[in-house]
Amino acid sequence: MSYDVEVYGKRSLRPRDLVSVITEDAALHADVTAEPAGISAVVRAQGGSHCFLVDGPSRRDREEMPEGRADLAGRRVHYSISVAYDEEVEANTALALAFAARLATRVDGVVVDAQTEDPPPPAARPAEPELFLHLEWFRVIDEHSADFAAHYVAAAEELFPRALPRAFGHWSPTLKFAKEGAAGFDRFYREECATDRMRIAGRKPLEYGYLEEWSHQQIGERQRLGLVLDATTLVKPRPAAAVEAFFVDLAARCGSFYACADVRPSRYQPPVAGAKWGEWTGLPVEAPWLSWFAPDYAELVRPHLVDGELRESANGLLHISRTSPAPEPSEDRDSWLPEDFVPLLGDPDDRRLATATARVMPERLRSSNRLVRTR
């Protein structure tokens, strides 16, 4: 898990110029590599402890640029900054954000921080889709975790090809799926994503996605695949049925303990609350269109799922809260589960982040991290 910030600018800086931007802050030092020339990490000048990573510059294709961002016009040189969630995350994030601001000034750029801001409204561009379909699958990290990418592609190819990636990579998805294929996608995830998540770029209706790292060496205690799609055409019965089949198949293939699908008015608000340390936070506050529960989770929630449709299988339990994926107004949604099943969202500045995990969940999902609070 990491706190990621991007800078889109008009100029590509050479490594030595990028170092000079970093070291304008006397608290920072850049570890550089000679072959190839670059910056391996940014560390504290005193003590040498890790602070953050910088990737770039790389040039974005037009189709890879965020949509609806008029302020990014002409700014296709991309830099990524990543801060690990560790004991120093708050201090390191402050240093990284200050560096991002300096870098944006140097390259005539714009800082994009998806964690704290929604994009400005689009100007003189085709209308943005008003609805976004969020698909999320969660599983524990185990000996099969490196298979997640292969399961995703196999399920999408068979049941919902519109969810296949167009490109993929770490900070910038530059590897083309049409060239690399399913085998190349699987190989990249296995070999390059043990401790770094994979970023996925799509072709309409798939907007983008993230597949989190698979190794026990990372801080997080669970894996997540999240996809965001333009839901404009997906709420109709036939495409909705294809989405449901893909969703259920992938949940069963990868051994999800929980998965959900929901249509929402923002691309930046998935159903499941965010986790500061990569822990499982708990179930969504409001009932998603679709929810998948592994058998041990199903045993806990089944007595409370009195509304909607339930479909049992040997692999898990599917809950369908409404007949159409089209969203209902929040005020029309009743609480679907007792509050013990959902996390506490106590941060007034970020209602997407859990400040304490749910009280009720399968014991195998309970965090062992001493920094994680339970409500």
N, C-alpha and C positions, 0 to 999 in steps of 0.2 A: 504494500500500500504506500502511496506517496501523494504529496500535495503538488500538483502540476500547474505551472504557469507557462503561457506562451507569449512570445513577442513576434509580431509581424511588422517587418520594416521594408525600407526601400534599398538598403545597402547591405552587402556581405562584408563582414569584418574578417581580416586575417587573424590567425590565432594570437599573434602578438598584440594586435589591437584589442582583441577580446580580453586578453589578460590585463591590459591597461585599464579597461572599464571595471573589471573585477577588483583590481588592487587600488582603485580610487578610494575604496573603503580599507583603511589600514588594518581592520580586523580580519581581512580575508587574504588568502594566498591561493594561487592556482597551481595545481600539479599538472605539468605539461608532458606530452610524449613527443619524441622526435620523429619516429616513423610509425604511422603517418603523423604529421604535425597536428596537434590538437590538445585539448584539455581533458584529462582523465577524471578530474574531480576538483571541486572547490572546497578548501579546508580552512579551519581557523588558523590565523597567523601565529597565535600563541597556542602551543600544544599540538597542533596539527590534526585535531579531530575533524571528522567528516562534517561538511556543512550542506552542500547540495551538488547536483550534477547539472552540466550545461551541454546541450546537444545543438549542433548547427554551426554555421548557417546551412540551410538547404532551401532549394527553390520549390515552391508549391505549384502544381498545375492548377489551372483555373477551377477544375472540377473538385479539387481537394480543399479549396478555400471554404471557410465557414459561410453558410448562407445567411442572408439577411443582415450582413455587417457592412453597411455603406462606408463606415470609417476605415475599413481595410482595403478599399479600392486602391490599386497600384502598389499595395504592400504585400508582395508575394515571397519575400525572403523570411524564412521561418527559423526561430530559435525556441528551444524547449528548455525549461528549468524544472528540476524535480527535487523535492525535499522529502526524505524518508520520514515516516512516522516513527520516531524514537523519542527518547527522554528529552531531547533538545529540540523537538519539532517547532515549538513556538518561537524560540530565539532564532533558529535557522530559517524559518519561514519569513520572519521580519527582515533578515539579511538578504534572502533571496528576492523578496518583493522590492527592496530598495535597489538591488542590482538590476532587476527587470526594468525599473523606472529609468535608471541611468542608461541602460542599453537602448531602451526605446528612444530616448533623447538623441543618442549617438547615431542611430540608424533611421531617424525620422519615422519612428514606428508607433505601434499601439500595443499596450499590454492587455492580454486576454486572460482573465482569471475566472474560469467556469465555476469555481467553488463559491464565489461570492457575488457574482454579477450575472444578470441576464443581459443579453445583447440589446443594443439600442434598436428601435424600430427600423425596418428596412426603408430605404428611400429609392423611389423610381425603379423598383425591381418587381418581378412577378410576385404575387401575393404569397406569403408564407403559408404553409398548411396550418390550419387552426387546431388540428388534433394530432397527437403523437402516440403511437403504440409502443409501450415499454414492455419488453420481454426480459425476464431475469430468471436465471437458474443458479441455485446455490448447492454446493456439495462440500463435504469435508475433504481435507487434504490427506491423501492416502497413497498406496502404491499404484493406483490407477489414475492419478491426477494428470499425468502427462498425456493421457488419451483424450482429454476433453476437446481439444481442437478437432481431432479426427471424428469424434462423435457428432460435433456440431455440423461439420461439412457433410457427413454422410446423411444425417437427418434432413438437412436443407436440400441436398441434391435429390433425395427421394420424394420429399413431401412438399417443400416450399422453396423452390430455387430462387425466388425473389429475395430471400434472406442470405444468399451467398455473398461473400465479400467481393469487392472490386479490387481492393488493394489492402496490404497489411504491413506492419512493421512495429517498431518500438514507439519512438516519438513522432515520426513522420511515416505514414504508411506508403512506402515507395515501391514495395514488391507487388507486382501485378499478379492477381489470381489467375488470369487468363493464361499467363506464361508459366507460373509455378505449379498450378493445379492443386488438387487436394493433397497429393503427396508432399509437395513443397510447403504447403501451409502447415501440414502436420509436422514436418521435419523442422521448420523454423520454430514452432512452438516448443517442441521437445528440446531442441539444442540451444535456443536463445532466450527462452522465457521461463527458466527455472526460478529466477528472482526478479524478473521484469515483466510487466504486463504487456500484452499484445494489443495494439490499436488497430481497429478495423474500419476501413472506409467502404461505403456502399454505393450502389446505383439505385435510383428511385425504384421502390419506396424505402429501401434501407438507407438511413441517414449516416449512422456510424455505430460503432460498438467497441467494447473492451472485453478482453478475456484475461483474467488475472493470473498471476504467476502460480506455478504448481509445486514448488519445492517447500519442504519443511524448514529450509533455511530462512525463509521470509518471515516477517513478523506476523502476518495474517494467519488466522486459524481456519479459514474457509476459502473456497474458490467461488468466483462469480463470473458468469458470462452475462453481459448486458447488451441488448440490442435496442436501438431506437429507430422506429420506422414512421414515415409519413402515413397516417391512418386514413387519409382522405378517401381512398378506395377500398380500404381493408375492412370497413364496418359492414359492407354488404354481405349477404349470407354465404355466397360461394367462397370468396377469399377468406372470410372469417372462419369457415370450416377448415380451409387449408392451414391457416395459422394454428388453429386448435390441434389439428393432427400433428403438425410439426412440433408444437410446444410439448404435447404429451409424450411423443416418441422420444424427443431429446431428453426429457426429464427421466424417462425410464432407462434410456441407454447409458446416461452418465451417472445414474444413481443419485439424483438430486434429493436432498432432504426437504427442500422447499423450492418451489418455482412459482412465478406469477406472471400474468399478462394483464395489462390494463391500458385503456386509452385515456390520455390526459391532455390538458391544454398547453403544457409546457414540455419541452424536450429535456429540461434540467431537473425534473421532479419525478424520479422513479418511485414506485410504490413502497419499496423497502427503505427504511431509514439508513442513512450512512453510518459507517463505523469509524471511530477514530483510530482504533488499533487493529482493524481487520477481524474483529470478533463478529459472531452472529448476534445481531441486536434484538431480533424478534420479528413478529409478523406485522404486516401493514395495519395502520390504524383503521383504514376503510377497506371494505371488501373489494379486491380486484375483480375484474371480469372472470379470470380463471385463476385458480390456485391448485397447486399440486403438493401433496403431503406424502412423505415417506411413511411406511407403516407405523413406526413409533410415534411420529408426529400426529398421524391420523387418529391414533388411539386417544390422544389428548384432546384434539379439537372436535372430533365427531359429535359428542353430546351437545355442543354449542352451535353447530351448523344447522339451524332449524329453517333457514330460508335458502332458496336456490335449489339446484340439483346436485346430487352426489352420484358419482360413478366409481364403483370399487373395482380394483384389479389386484393381481398378486403383487404388483410392484408399488402400488400406492393408491391414494385417494384423490380424485379430481373433484373440485368444488366449482360449480358454475353459478355465479351470483346473479346473473341476468341473461336473458336470451340473446341480446345483442351486445357486441362490444362497445357500442356508443355509450359514452359516459352519462351518468345521471348527475344532476346538480348535487353538490356536497350536502346541502341542507336536506335533500331527500334521502340520503343514505343513513340508515340506522347503523348503530354499532353492531358489528358482526361477531365480535368475540369479547369476553371480559377483559378488562384492562391489564390483567396479569399476563396476558399473552403478547402484549405490545410494548415497545420500549417507551421510555420517557423522552419527550422532545422538549427539553428545558432550556435550550439556548435561544434567547429572543432574537439574536442576530442571524441564526441559521436554523430554521425549523426542519431542515432536511437531515440534520445530524443528531443521532441519539446521544443523550447525556447519561443514560443508564439503560441497561438491557432489561428485557422482559423477565418476570419472575418465573413464568412457566414455559418450559421448553424441554425436549429430550435431554437427559443428563449428558449425553455424548457431545452436545452442542454448547454446553456451558463453558465459558471462557476460563482458562487457567491463568490469564494475565492479571497480576495483582493490581494493575492500574484501571481495570475495567470495573465499573460500578453496576450493581443490580438495583432496580427500582424497589 
